[in-house]
Amino acid sequence: MSIADWIEQYLSASGPFLIYLAMGLIILIETGILIAFFIPGDSILFGAGLIAGTRDDVNILFLIFVIFLGAFIGDQFGYVLGRKYGRSYLERRDTPRIRKMVARAEGFYEKYGWSAVILARFYPWIRTFMPPIAGIAKMNYYKFLAANALGALIWGVGITLLGFYAASIPALKGSARAIAVFFVILTILLTIRNYIRARRD
């Protein structure tokens, strides 16, 4: 049984309060703590939406609100962690190679930071590491704040609602992972297209 299966089974057997609490904490930990990068956030969100769509005691509006908060706070925590501690850690180990890496990160976030923070939400692992690196690169705080909020809305709320509405289609109930994977692949393809366009410009 995978982690996603175990969590989905646990949520199915839990009361609504535990579902809200578990989802908020899981998403916050996955997006805010580096060692939790392995948590399969996409399929968990979709599974939570399916559960909300099949249970009358789970309020979908409150669920997506909690998920949004978890995703938003998690990224904010990662950004502050990178900016306050990651940057100073690298500066204490000042070498030409580190300076070059930091300079590249700063240039990247200056040019692509807004879209990168949003799109990183749909990439497993990357969404966990993107906020601290943005902090280390000293990405403009208000740009990060806005991109973080939009990313949390599109990713956290979007995938959960996708699962919620899929629950009303019996044929889709057994295809939760396939739909979640399609959602991620579509995002990757759009990112590649945007990158190619940027290179041409």
PEHU-V570270 format. One line per field, one symbol per residue. ss: DSSP state (H for helix, E for strand, C for the rest). phi: phi as a letter, one per 40 degrees, with the letter a starting at -180 (. if undefined). burial: + if it has 24 or more other ideal C-beta (glycine too) atoms within 12 Angstrom, else -. A space follows every 50 residues. Layout:
ss->???
phi->???
burial->???
//
This chain:
ss->CCHHHHHHHHHHHCCHHHHHHHHHHHHHHHHHCHHHCCCCHHHHHHHHHH HHHHCCCCCHHHHHHHHHHHHHHHHHHHHHHHHHHHHHHHHHCCCHHHHH HHHHHHHHHHHHHHHHHHHHHHCCCHHHHHHHHHHHCCCCHHHHHHHHHH HHHHHHHHHHHHHHHHCCCHHHHHHHHHHHHHHHHHHHHHHHHHHHHHHH C
phi->.ccccccccccccccdcccccccccccccccbbdcbccccdccccccccc cccbbccbcccccccccdcccccdccccccccccbcccccccbcadcccc cccccccccccbddccccccdcbdgccccccccccccfddccccdccccc ccccccccccccccccccbdccccbdcccccdcccccccccccccccccc c
burial->---+--++--+-------++-+++++++++++++-++-++++++++++++ ++++---+-+--++-++++++++++++++++++--++--+---------- -+--++-++--+++++++++++++-++++++++++++++---+++-++++ ++++++++++++++-++----++--++-++--++--+---+--------- -
//
